[in-house]
Amino acid sequence: MHWRKDMAKNNKLINSLNEIARRNRSQNVATAADQMVPQIYAAIAIALHRTYGFGYKRINDVFVESQHIWESYAGDGAGMVKKCEEETGVTVCSPEEAQRLMEMQNGM
């Protein structure tokens, strides 16, 4: 009987540790996103400036529109990516998927 009580305590401990690990993973993902998003926007702003001569107002207008688009998809990332390809012809994908697509185009 004593063994079952210890197992129950261990299961609670394991479950608690799993929950802490899950929260830490979520926090790490959120922290990484918080760091990456400004870098992505900065790269896009620089590209718009260098390529098209956009200044603050035009770049900001693009960013505001991108926020409206983001909000309109309400977490449907796949839908937004699909719409991007349909409207612009630009395929947005992971680096691994991009590599695979390039290899297919090059006949590898």
OpenMM code with the backbone's topology and positions (N, CA, C; nanometers):
from openmm import Vec3, app, unit

residues = "MET HIS TRP ARG LYS ASP MET ALA LYS ASN ASN LYS LEU ILE ASN SER LEU ASN GLU ILE ALA ARG ARG ASN ARG SER GLN ASN VAL ALA THR ALA ALA ASP GLN MET VAL PRO GLN ILE TYR ALA ALA ILE ALA ILE ALA LEU HIS ARG THR TYR GLY PHE GLY TYR LYS ARG ILE ASN ASP VAL PHE VAL GLU SER GLN HIS ILE TRP GLU SER TYR ALA GLY ASP GLY ALA GLY MET VAL LYS LYS CYS GLU GLU GLU THR GLY VAL THR VAL CYS SER PRO GLU GLU ALA GLN ARG LEU MET GLU MET GLN ASN GLY MET".split()
positions = [
    Vec3(0.0815, -0.1177, 0.0000),
    Vec3(0.0000, 0.0000, 0.0000),
    Vec3(0.0871, 0.1257, 0.0000),
    Vec3(0.1943, 0.1228, 0.0734),
    Vec3(0.2841, 0.2378, 0.0820),
    Vec3(0.3427, 0.2705, -0.0558),
    Vec3(0.3713, 0.1673, -0.1334),
    Vec3(0.4288, 0.1845, -0.2673),
    Vec3(0.3368, 0.2672, -0.3561),
    Vec3(0.2053, 0.2427, -0.3501),
    Vec3(0.1094, 0.3163, -0.4337),
    Vec3(0.1050, 0.4640, -0.3963),
    Vec3(0.1171, 0.4958, -0.2678),
    Vec3(0.1183, 0.6361, -0.2262),
    Vec3(0.2418, 0.7052, -0.2817),
    Vec3(0.3555, 0.6372, -0.2756),
    Vec3(0.4786, 0.6950, -0.3303),
    Vec3(0.4660, 0.7145, -0.4811),
    Vec3(0.4054, 0.6174, -0.5513),
    Vec3(0.3874, 0.6296, -0.6960),
    Vec3(0.2960, 0.7477, -0.7282),
    Vec3(0.1917, 0.7640, -0.6497),
    Vec3(0.1006, 0.8758, -0.6726),
    Vec3(0.1742, 1.0082, -0.6526),
    Vec3(0.2578, 1.0154, -0.5485),
    Vec3(0.3368, 1.1368, -0.5258),
    Vec3(0.4331, 1.1590, -0.6425),
    Vec3(0.4961, 1.0519, -0.6899),
    Vec3(0.5883, 1.0640, -0.8017),
    Vec3(0.5161, 1.1087, -0.9279),
    Vec3(0.3966, 1.0536, -0.9511),
    Vec3(0.3192, 1.0946, -1.0681),
    Vec3(0.2837, 1.2428, -1.0607),
    Vec3(0.2461, 1.2894, -0.9405),
    Vec3(0.2164, 1.4324, -0.9245),
    Vec3(0.3407, 1.5151, -0.9512),
    Vec3(0.4547, 1.4693, -0.9025),
    Vec3(0.5807, 1.5398, -0.9247),
    Vec3(0.6141, 1.5423, -1.0736),
    Vec3(0.6018, 1.4289, -1.1392),
    Vec3(0.6303, 1.4207, -1.2828),
    Vec3(0.5357, 1.5116, -1.3604),
    Vec3(0.4077, 1.5083, -1.3257),
    Vec3(0.3108, 1.5952, -1.3925),
    Vec3(0.3434, 1.7424, -1.3696),
    Vec3(0.3832, 1.7759, -1.2484),
    Vec3(0.4212, 1.9145, -1.2192),
    Vec3(0.5438, 1.9556, -1.2992),
    Vec3(0.6425, 1.8681, -1.3057),
    Vec3(0.7634, 1.8975, -1.3840),
    Vec3(0.7311, 1.9107, -1.5326),
    Vec3(0.6435, 1.8244, -1.5819),
    Vec3(0.6022, 1.8339, -1.7228),
    Vec3(0.5319, 1.9663, -1.7503),
    Vec3(0.4480, 2.0100, -1.6576),
    Vec3(0.3776, 2.1369, -1.6741),
    Vec3(0.4761, 2.2536, -1.6729),
    Vec3(0.5730, 2.2494, -1.5836),
    Vec3(0.6759, 2.3543, -1.5794),
    Vec3(0.7548, 2.3553, -1.7099),
    Vec3(0.7922, 2.2384, -1.7593),
    Vec3(0.8662, 2.2290, -1.8857),
    Vec3(0.7829, 2.2842, -2.0012),
    Vec3(0.6532, 2.2518, -2.0029),
    Vec3(0.5649, 2.3019, -2.1086),
    Vec3(0.5574, 2.4539, -2.1045),
    Vec3(0.5423, 2.5095, -1.9840),
    Vec3(0.5364, 2.6556, -1.9709),
    Vec3(0.6672, 2.7192, -2.0132),
    Vec3(0.7799, 2.6573, -1.9775),
    Vec3(0.9103, 2.7107, -2.0166),
    Vec3(0.9262, 2.7090, -2.1682),
    Vec3(0.8824, 2.6005, -2.2339),
    Vec3(0.8891, 2.5941, -2.3811),
    Vec3(0.8058, 2.7052, -2.4419),
    Vec3(0.6867, 2.7259, -2.3882),
    Vec3(0.5989, 2.8320, -2.4385),
    Vec3(0.6635, 2.9684, -2.4191),
    Vec3(0.7239, 2.9887, -2.3031),
    Vec3(0.7903, 3.1158, -2.2762),
    Vec3(0.9102, 3.1341, -2.3680),
    Vec3(0.9853, 3.0266, -2.3935),
    Vec3(1.1014, 3.0356, -2.4819),
    Vec3(1.0590, 3.0692, -2.6241),
    Vec3(0.9500, 3.0085, -2.6706),
    Vec3(0.8988, 3.0381, -2.8046),
    Vec3(0.8543, 3.1836, -2.8106),
    Vec3(0.7834, 3.2283, -2.7087),
    Vec3(0.7362, 3.3673, -2.7056),
    Vec3(0.8538, 3.4643, -2.7032),
    Vec3(0.9566, 3.4329, -2.6248),
    Vec3(1.0755, 3.5184, -2.6179),
    Vec3(1.1465, 3.5227, -2.7523),
    Vec3(1.1607, 3.4078, -2.8163),
    Vec3(1.2251, 3.4037, -2.9481),
    Vec3(1.1455, 3.4854, -3.0486),
    Vec3(1.0136, 3.4731, -3.0454),
    Vec3(0.9287, 3.5501, -3.1375),
    Vec3(0.9420, 3.6992, -3.1088),
    Vec3(0.9445, 3.7361, -2.9815),
    Vec3(0.9587, 3.8770, -2.9450),
    Vec3(1.0900, 3.9352, -2.9972),
    Vec3(1.1931, 3.8521, -3.0053),
    Vec3(1.3219, 3.8976, -3.0565),
    Vec3(1.3256, 3.8960, -3.2088),
    Vec3(1.2612, 3.7981, -3.2706),
    Vec3(1.2683, 3.7830, -3.4157),
    Vec3(1.1791, 3.8806, -3.4902),
    Vec3(1.0622, 3.9081, -3.4393),
    Vec3(0.9672, 3.9941, -3.5112),
    Vec3(1.0269, 4.1322, -3.5394),
    Vec3(1.0862, 4.2007, -3.4417),
    Vec3(1.1470, 4.3306, -3.4739),
    Vec3(1.2593, 4.3189, -3.5779),
    Vec3(1.3345, 4.2102, -3.5735),
    Vec3(1.4414, 4.1911, -3.6707),
    Vec3(1.3849, 4.1714, -3.8113),
    Vec3(1.2754, 4.0976, -3.8222),
    Vec3(1.2112, 4.0758, -3.9523),
    Vec3(1.1591, 4.2083, -4.0060),
    Vec3(1.0898, 4.2842, -3.9218),
    Vec3(1.0384, 4.4141, -3.9651),
    Vec3(1.1528, 4.5080, -4.0031),
    Vec3(1.2613, 4.5046, -3.9286),
    Vec3(1.3756, 4.5899, -3.9609),
    Vec3(1.4338, 4.5536, -4.0969),
    Vec3(1.4469, 4.4248, -4.1238),
    Vec3(1.5003, 4.3812, -4.2536),
    Vec3(1.4082, 4.4252, -4.3674),
    Vec3(1.2780, 4.4124, -4.3471),
    Vec3(1.1824, 4.4542, -4.4504),
    Vec3(1.1888, 4.6053, -4.4706),
    Vec3(1.1962, 4.6818, -4.3620),
    Vec3(1.2047, 4.8277, -4.3727),
    Vec3(1.3301, 4.8690, -4.4506),
    Vec3(1.4427, 4.8081, -4.4198),
    Vec3(1.5672, 4.8399, -4.4904),
    Vec3(1.5551, 4.8027, -4.6380),
    Vec3(1.4969, 4.6856, -4.6665),
    Vec3(1.4802, 4.6430, -4.8060),
    Vec3(1.3900, 4.7396, -4.8816),
    Vec3(1.2796, 4.7823, -4.8215),
    Vec3(1.1899, 4.8774, -4.8872),
    Vec3(1.2603, 5.0105, -4.9129),
    Vec3(1.3420, 5.0525, -4.8180),
    Vec3(1.4157, 5.1779, -4.8343),
    Vec3(1.5227, 5.1657, -4.9438),
    Vec3(1.6025, 5.0590, -4.9370),
    Vec3(1.7111, 5.0420, -5.0344),
    Vec3(1.6601, 5.0135, -5.1748),
    Vec3(1.5560, 4.9320, -5.1861),
    Vec3(1.5075, 4.8882, -5.3170),
    Vec3(1.4184, 4.9919, -5.3829),
    Vec3(1.3294, 5.0527, -5.3048),
    Vec3(1.2288, 5.1422, -5.3619),
    Vec3(1.2394, 5.2858, -5.3141),
    Vec3(1.3346, 5.3147, -5.2256),
    Vec3(1.3503, 5.4501, -5.1751),
    Vec3(1.2413, 5.4928, -5.0788),
    Vec3(1.1676, 5.3972, -5.0219),
    Vec3(1.0602, 5.4300, -4.9288),
    Vec3(1.1190, 5.5008, -4.8072),
    Vec3(1.0465, 5.6015, -4.7606),
    Vec3(1.0812, 5.6693, -4.6369),
    Vec3(0.9926, 5.6218, -4.5241),
    Vec3(1.0004, 5.6945, -4.4128),
    Vec3(0.9284, 5.6542, -4.2924),
    Vec3(0.7795, 5.6342, -4.3177),
    Vec3(0.7122, 5.7324, -4.3795),
    Vec3(0.5664, 5.7256, -4.3948),
    Vec3(0.5235, 5.6042, -4.4757),
    Vec3(0.5858, 5.5808, -4.5898),
    Vec3(0.5455, 5.4680, -4.6740),
    Vec3(0.5751, 5.3350, -4.6057),
    Vec3(0.6891, 5.3255, -4.5403),
    Vec3(0.7222, 5.2017, -4.4683),
    Vec3(0.6229, 5.1799, -4.3556),
    Vec3(0.5927, 5.2847, -4.2815),
    Vec3(0.4962, 5.2720, -4.1723),
    Vec3(0.3589, 5.2321, -4.2254),
    Vec3(0.3175, 5.2892, -4.3389),
    Vec3(0.1888, 5.2516, -4.3991),
    Vec3(0.1871, 5.1020, -4.4333),
    Vec3(0.2979, 5.0511, -4.4852),
    Vec3(0.3075, 4.9079, -4.5162),
    Vec3(0.2951, 4.8263, -4.3883),
    Vec3(0.3636, 4.8693, -4.2823),
    Vec3(0.3578, 4.7958, -4.1559),
    Vec3(0.2165, 4.7987, -4.0969),
    Vec3(0.1492, 4.9120, -4.1055),
    Vec3(0.0110, 4.9214, -4.0544),
    Vec3(-0.0789, 4.8260, -4.1328),
    Vec3(-0.0655, 4.8247, -4.2655),
    Vec3(-0.1461, 4.7336, -4.3480),
    Vec3(-0.1148, 4.5884, -4.3129),
    Vec3(0.0132, 4.5585, -4.2886),
    Vec3(0.0488, 4.4205, -4.2529),
    Vec3(-0.0162, 4.3798, -4.1214),
    Vec3(-0.0291, 4.4727, -4.0282),
    Vec3(-0.0959, 4.4428, -3.9013),
    Vec3(-0.2449, 4.4160, -3.9230),
    Vec3(-0.3080, 4.4928, -4.0126),
    Vec3(-0.4493, 4.4688, -4.0436),
    Vec3(-0.4668, 4.3291, -4.1047),
    Vec3(-0.3780, 4.2936, -4.1949),
    Vec3(-0.3837, 4.1608, -4.2573),
    Vec3(-0.3645, 4.0539, -4.1511),
    Vec3(-0.2630, 4.0709, -4.0660),
    Vec3(-0.2354, 3.9753, -3.9580),
    Vec3(-0.3593, 3.9536, -3.8721),
    Vec3(-0.4220, 4.0632, -3.8311),
    Vec3(-0.5393, 4.0550, -3.7453),
    Vec3(-0.6578, 3.9897, -3.8176),
    Vec3(-0.6695, 4.0127, -3.9480),
    Vec3(-0.7826, 3.9556, -4.0211),
    Vec3(-0.7745, 3.8040, -4.0321),
    Vec3(-0.6538, 3.7486, -4.0212),
    Vec3(-0.6397, 3.6031, -4.0277),
    Vec3(-0.6495, 3.5367, -3.8908),
    Vec3(-0.6504, 3.6130, -3.7851),
    Vec3(-0.6767, 3.5647, -3.6483),
    Vec3(-0.6145, 3.4278, -3.6188),
    Vec3(-0.4863, 3.4136, -3.6411),
    Vec3(-0.4165, 3.2891, -3.6093),
    Vec3(-0.4174, 3.1855, -3.7192),
    Vec3(-0.4809, 3.2133, -3.8319),
    Vec3(-0.4817, 3.1184, -3.9442),
    Vec3(-0.3586, 3.1427, -4.0317),
    Vec3(-0.2427, 3.1050, -3.9780),
    Vec3(-0.1176, 3.1268, -4.0491),
    Vec3(-0.1130, 3.0586, -4.1843),
    Vec3(-0.1651, 2.9373, -4.1913),
    Vec3(-0.1640, 2.8637, -4.3178),
    Vec3(-0.2501, 2.9353, -4.4220),
    Vec3(-0.3631, 2.9894, -4.3792),
    Vec3(-0.4494, 3.0628, -4.4707),
    Vec3(-0.3827, 3.1889, -4.5227),
    Vec3(-0.3109, 3.2570, -4.4342),
    Vec3(-0.2416, 3.3789, -4.4748),
    Vec3(-0.1299, 3.3476, -4.5732),
    Vec3(-0.0554, 3.2409, -4.5483),
    Vec3(0.0524, 3.2003, -4.6388),
    Vec3(-0.0041, 3.1631, -4.7752),
    Vec3(-0.1163, 3.0916, -4.7752),
    Vec3(-0.1804, 3.0531, -4.9013),
    Vec3(-0.2267, 3.1765, -4.9778),
    Vec3(-0.2886, 3.2716, -4.9080),
    Vec3(-0.3360, 3.3943, -4.9714),
    Vec3(-0.2183, 3.4756, -5.0262),
    Vec3(-0.1084, 3.4766, -4.9561),
    Vec3(0.0115, 3.5465, -5.0031),
    Vec3(0.0553, 3.4905, -5.1380),
    Vec3(0.0589, 3.3590, -5.1472),
    Vec3(0.1003, 3.2959, -5.2729),
    Vec3(-0.0008, 3.3258, -5.3836),
    Vec3(-0.1295, 3.3193, -5.3513),
    Vec3(-0.2332, 3.3467, -5.4517),
    Vec3(-0.2275, 3.4911, -5.5020),
    Vec3(-0.2117, 3.5869, -5.4098),
    Vec3(-0.2157, 3.7280, -5.4488),
    Vec3(-0.0853, 3.7775, -5.5084),
    Vec3(0.0271, 3.7248, -5.4603),
    Vec3(0.1562, 3.7830, -5.4997),
    Vec3(0.2447, 3.6899, -5.5805),
    Vec3(0.2160, 3.5603, -5.5748),
    Vec3(0.3052, 3.4635, -5.6377),
    Vec3(0.4250, 3.4278, -5.5508),
    Vec3(0.4326, 3.4862, -5.4325),
    Vec3(0.5436, 3.4613, -5.3398),
    Vec3(0.5063, 3.3450, -5.2487),
    Vec3(0.5920, 3.2424, -5.2470),
    Vec3(0.5728, 3.1280, -5.1587),
    Vec3(0.6554, 3.1504, -5.0330),
    Vec3(0.5897, 3.1526, -4.9189),
    Vec3(0.6572, 3.1690, -4.7908),
    Vec3(0.6597, 3.0323, -4.7237),
    Vec3(0.7794, 2.9854, -4.6868),
    Vec3(0.7903, 2.8521, -4.6269),
    Vec3(0.9135, 2.8460, -4.5376),
    Vec3(0.9303, 2.7325, -4.4725),
    Vec3(1.0453, 2.7107, -4.3852),
    Vec3(1.1713, 2.6987, -4.4701),
    Vec3(1.2873, 2.7199, -4.4106),
    Vec3(1.4124, 2.7029, -4.4854),
    Vec3(1.4269, 2.5617, -4.5430),
    Vec3(1.3804, 2.4616, -4.4683),
    Vec3(1.3904, 2.3238, -4.5168),
    Vec3(1.3039, 2.3034, -4.6403),
    Vec3(1.1820, 2.3573, -4.6356),
    Vec3(1.0914, 2.3455, -4.7492),
    Vec3(1.1462, 2.4231, -4.8691),
    Vec3(1.2042, 2.5398, -4.8439),
    Vec3(1.2647, 2.6189, -4.9526),
    Vec3(1.3776, 2.5405, -5.0193),
    Vec3(1.4589, 2.4749, -4.9394),
    Vec3(1.5697, 2.3946, -4.9938),
    Vec3(1.5146, 2.2817, -5.0805),
    Vec3(1.4113, 2.2158, -5.0323),
    Vec3(1.3506, 2.1066, -5.1070),
    Vec3(1.2937, 2.1569, -5.2399),
    Vec3(1.2254, 2.2699, -5.2361),
    Vec3(1.1681, 2.3267, -5.3581),
    Vec3(1.2775, 2.3656, -5.4580),
    Vec3(1.3870, 2.4216, -5.4085),
    Vec3(1.4980, 2.4604, -5.4961),
    Vec3(1.5608, 2.3374, -5.5623),
    Vec3(1.5765, 2.2318, -5.4837),
    Vec3(1.6343, 2.1090, -5.5375),
    Vec3(1.5430, 2.0500, -5.6446),
    Vec3(1.4115, 2.0570, -5.6231),
    Vec3(1.3179, 2.0066, -5.7216),
    Vec3(1.3259, 2.0883, -5.8511),
    Vec3(1.3391, 2.2211, -5.8382),
    Vec3(1.3481, 2.3076, -5.9560),
    Vec3(1.4776, 2.2853, -6.0314),
    Vec3(1.5830, 2.2521, -5.9604),
    Vec3(1.7134, 2.2304, -6.0234),
    Vec3(1.7336, 2.0860, -6.0677),
    Vec3(1.6311, 2.0035, -6.0522),
    Vec3(1.6373, 1.8651, -6.0968),
    Vec3(1.7296, 1.7775, -6.0149),
    Vec3(1.7469, 1.8115, -5.8898),
    Vec3(1.8369, 1.7313, -5.8049),
    Vec3(1.7635, 1.6161, -5.7427),
] * unit.nanometer
topology = app.Topology()
chain = topology.addChain("A")
for resn in residues:
    res = topology.addResidue(resn, chain)
    for name in ("N", "CA", "C"):
        topology.addAtom(name, app.Element.getBySymbol(name[0]), res)
